[in-house]
Amino acid sequence: MDHQKLYTPAFITLCISYGFFGGSFNMIIPELPSYLESMGGKEFKGFIIALFTLTAGLSRPFSGKLTDTIGRKPIIVLGALVCIICSLIYPLLASVSGFLLLRLIHGFSTGFAPTAITAYVADIVPVHRRGEAMGIIGVSINLGSSITPPIGSHLAINYSLDVMFYASSFMALISLLLLIRIKETVIEKKQFSPSLLLLKKDEWINRDSILPALVCGLSYMGFGALITVTPDQCTYLGMENKGMFFSSFTFCAILSRLFAGRLSDIYGRTIVMRIAVVILAFSYMLFGFSASPMVLIAASGFVGFSLGIAIPVVFAWTVDRSNDDNRGKALATLFIGLEFAIGTGALLGAEIYDNNHLNFRIVFLVMGVVSLMALFFIRKDSSHSDSFVPIK
């Protein structure tokens, strides 16, 4: 591996593969509520994302340990295989309970592959461009996740749901095939054995990643509330095409990811994260004061822009604080904080909102204050100063 270059064949291949992987499971999301309703499960729509996220979070400690022991590549492959198989099973289901069980299983894909992919990226990129790399790999999955949902809906409407599911499986297959030629980066690998799934007390959470996980969680909690409450806010404000809200968020997130990580490589993680958190807090609050579709679209863009800055920098900060032999566990801990925050934000946002449009402002004022709390946990790393030195 050439550790002086960022855009190596391995890094580019991984980015493309990650885009297809994200596109695979996001392609089907817009049509899953109506699919579940057609089976008589209208009251279970809230579990579509909740169950997926639950198993993704629960599997993180295992994926982190296995990533560090048996290698990055097997865990990435396992995540892609789960996507391939699950998408092929959806058309065979005929019961609500079967669907919900499959959503639980499908969640393992995002519990495994992203942990190993992020660790692999950290292994192969130059230390002084680590933040930039985290931003670019984030752009890859953002692009895949934003492009494919309209394609999935088009296939479902003009052909059938089965065709959509098969297309989802095919995208995951492409993601897998792209990975065949990449080389493993873990030198001292272990053979898999069931004993590796028995986690010791200190293997559940990486202590050095607790601070980044708190910062990530407090920043992302508002996003959980946003995706839960804002669709109703769009309707209340008369926004017919709710996709404009999501498009604004995604476009601005991709835009900021292109340069934010690089800024943190030059000026340091903490200053960039602090700026991002302050912008994020005011962006959440702007949601609460949105009185027209245009203001809501702008607020969505600001949230996407600020999260696009914060998240790759937090990922780079996590890698800075980890060692090569526990990098998978460190990133798994960060993902746990991320997923817990989204779920908590969704539940808290829905509880405050209570289906009353007068409460939109309260929801996002609370989320703005919560995100500002992240400032208390953003600290310079005197104990890890050797792992990252800003470019002067």
N, C-alpha and C positions, 0 to 999 in steps of 0.2 A: 504493500500500500504506500502511495506517495502522500506523506503527511504534511507536505508543503502546499498542496493544491486542494481546493475545495471541490471544484466541479470535475471530479474523477468519473470514469465510467461507472464505478460501483455506486457512487453517490447519486448520479443521474438516474441509473437504473432503479435504485431504491425509491427515489422520488416518484418516478412514473408508476412503479408497482404500488406505492402507497396511495396514489391518486385513484387507481383502479379499485383498490381494496375499500377505500372510503366510499367510492361511488357505488360499490356493490350493495352494501347494506343500507345506504341512504336512498337508493333508487326506489325502494319499495315503501318507504315510510308514508308518503302522502296518501297512498291507497289502502294502507292497512286498517284505518278506522272503518271505512265502508266495507272492507272484506270481513272484518270481525262482526260488524253489524249484520251482514248477510247470513252469518251463522247463528244469529240470535244472541250475540254478546255485546249489545249496545252499552250496557252498564259497566263493561270492563275496559272501555277505551283508554282509561287512565293508566292501565297496566301495560299498554303497548311499549311505552318508553321505560316505565318504572322497572319492569321485570328485566328488560335488556340491560339497563344500567346497574341493577342489583347484582346480577351475576358477573358483569364486567368488573365491578368493584370487589366482590368477594374473591375473584380469581387472581387479583393483582399480586398478593403476597406469593402465591404459587408461581405465577409467571415470572415474577422478579427473581425468585430463587433458581428456577429452571434456566432462565436466561443466563445467569451467571455460572451455572454448573454444566449443563449439557450443551450450551451454546446458543447464540442469537438466532442462527438460521433455522434450527428445528422448531423454535417457538413461533417464528414468523410464518413458517410453512403450516404449522398446526392451526394458527388463526385463520389463514386463507382456506384451509381445508374445511373448517367449520362453516365458513360462509358458503362455500360451494355446496356442501351437503344440505345445509339448512334450507337454502333457497330452492333446492330440488324437492324438498319434503313438503313445503307449503301447499303446493297443488294437491297433495294427497290427503290433506286434513279435511275432516268433516265435522269436527266438534270444537267447541270453545275451549274446553280443557286441554285438548291436544295443541291448539294454537298457542295458548298461554305457556304450556310446557316448552314448546319449540322456541318461543321468545326468550325463555330462560336460557336454553342451550345456545341460541344464537348469540347471546350476550358474551359468551366465553370468547368469541372471536376478537372482540375489541378489548377484552381483558388480557389477551395474550399478545397479539401481533404488535400493537402500538408500543408496548413496553420494550419488546425486543428490537423493533425498528429504531426507536429513539436511542437505545443503547448502542446499536450498530453504527448509527450516524456519529455518535460521540466518539466511537472507537476510530473512525477513519478520517475525521476532519482535523485540520490544524487547530490547535488549542486557541490561537489568537483569532480564529474565525468561527468559534463554536456558537456564539450567539447568532451570527448570520446563518449558519447551517440550520439551527433550530427554527429560524424564521422561514427558510426556504422549504424545509420538509413540511412545515405547517401549511404553507401555501399549497403544496401538492394535495394534501387531503382536503383542504378547503375547496379547491377547484373541483376535485372529484365529487365531493359532497354537494356542491351547488349546481353542477351541470346535469347530473343524472336524475334528480327527482322529476323535472319536467319530462324527461325522456321516458321514465317509468310510467308516468301518468298517461303519456301519449300512447304507449304500447298497450296499457290496460284499457283505454277508451276505444282505440281503433282496432285492437286485436283481441286480447283477453288478459285476465290477470295471470293466467298460467304462462303466457308468453313473457310477461313482465318478470315473473319469478325465474324463468329460465335465462333471461337476459342478465339478471342479477347474478345468477350462478356463473354464467359465462365470464362476466367481468372479474369475479373472484378467481376464476381459472386463469385468466390472463395475468392477474397479479401474481399468482403462484408461478406460472411459467417463466415470468421475467426474472424470478429469483434463482433459477436453477444454476446459473453460472457464477453467482456471487460466492466469494470465499468466506469461510467462517473466520471470525476475529478472536474468538476465545481460544487461547493456545492450549491451556491445560484443561481439557474437557473431561467430563465423567460420562460413563454410560448411564442411561436412564434406568432407574430402579424405583419401585413403589415407595421405598424408604425415603426418597427425596421429597415425597409429598407430605411427609411428617415434619411439620414446622416446629422449630424450637421457639421459646418465648422471644428471643431476640431476632427472629427471622420474619416476624409479622410486619414490623415497622422498622425503617431505617432512621435512626435518631438524627442523623445529620440532615435528613430531608424534612424534618418536622416544620422548621421555619418556612422553607419554600412552599410546603403543602398548605400551611396556614395562609400565607399570602395569596396563593393560587385560589384556595377555597373562598376566602373573604371577597376576592375580586370577582369570582365566577358565580357567587350565590345569586346575585342580581340577574344573571343570565337565566337561571332556572325560573325565576319569577317572570322574567320577560317573555320567555317562550310559552308560558302558561297563561298570562294575563293579556298580553298585547293583541292576540287575535281578536278578543272581545273589544279591546280599545280601538282597533282598526274599524270594526263594525260600527261602534258608537260614533266615531268621527266621520263616518261615511266613506271610508276607503274601500272601494269595490275590489280592487286587486291587492290582496294581502301579500302577494309575492313581492310587491315593491318594497315592503318593509324588510323582508328577508334578503332581497337583492342588495339593498343599501348596506345592510349589516355585512354581508359577505364580501362585497366589493371593497369596502373600506378596510375590512380586516385583512384582506389579501394585500391591499396597497401598503398598509403600515408594516406588515410582516416582511416586506421586501427590503426594508432598510432598518427596522428597529433593532433587530439582533446585531447588526453591524455597528450601530451606534453604541450598544452596550459593550462590544468588543473594544471600541476606541475609548469611551469615557467611563466604563465601569458599569456593573449591573445595577447597583443601588440607586444611582441618580436617575437612570432611565426608568426604573420601576416606580420610583416616587412620583415622577412626572406623569407616568401612565395612570397611576392610581388616582391622582387628583383629577385628571381629565375624565376618568371613568366615573368618579363620584358625581361630578356635575352633569355628565351625560345621562346617568340614571335619573337624576333629579329633573332633567329636561323632559324626560318621558312623562313624568307626573304632571308637568305644566303644559304638555302638548294640547293645543286647542284646534289643530287642523291637521289634515293628512300630511302636508308638506313639513310641518314642524316635527311630526312623528317620524317621518322618513329621515329627516336631518338628525334627530336624536338617535335613531337606529344606526346611522352612519358613524356618529361620534362614539357610540358604545363599541361597535365593531372595530373602529380605528384604535381605540385605547386598549381593548383586549388584544388586538393584533400586535400591539407593542408589548404589553405586559407578559403574555403567556410564553412566547419564545424566550424572553429574557429570564423568566422564572425557571424554565426548563434548563437553560444554560447555567443558571446559578446552581441548580440542583446537581448538575454534572460537575461543576467546579468543586462542590463540597463532597463529592464521592470519590472512591478509589476505583481502579479498573476492575477489581474482583468483586465489588458490590454495587456496580453501576445499575444493573437491572433492578435490584431491590430498592435502590434509591429512587429510581424513576417510577417504580410500582407504587411507592409511598406517595409520590406526588400525584399520580393518577387517582389514588384513593381519595385524596383531598379534593380533587377536581370533581369526581363523580358524586361524592357525598354532598358537596356544595350545591351542585345542580339539583339533586333530589330534594335537599332541604329548602333551597330557594323556591322550588316549584310548590312545595307543600305550604311554606310560609306565605308566599305570594297569594296563593289561592285562598288561604284562610283570611288574610287581611282584606283581600278584594271582596270576597263573599257575594259575588255576582251583583255588586252595586257600583255603578260607574262613578259615584262620588268618592270612591276609595282608591281610584287610580293614583291620585297624587300621594296618598299616604303610603301605598305600596312602594313607590319608587323613591320617596324620601327616605324610607327605612333602608332600602337597598343602597342608596347613596351613602348613608351613614355607616352601614356595615362595611362597604368597600373601603371607606376612609380608615377603618380600624386596621387595615393591612399595613398602614404606614408604621404602626408600632412594632411590626415584626420584620421590617426591612432593615437589615443591619449589615455593616461591613464585616467581612470574615477575616479577623486577625489570625484565627487558627488555621485558615485555609488560604492564606495569602499567596502561597507558592503555586496554587493550582490555577490561578488566573491573574495575569498582570496586564492592566489596560495599556493599550498602545499610546504612547505620548507623541 
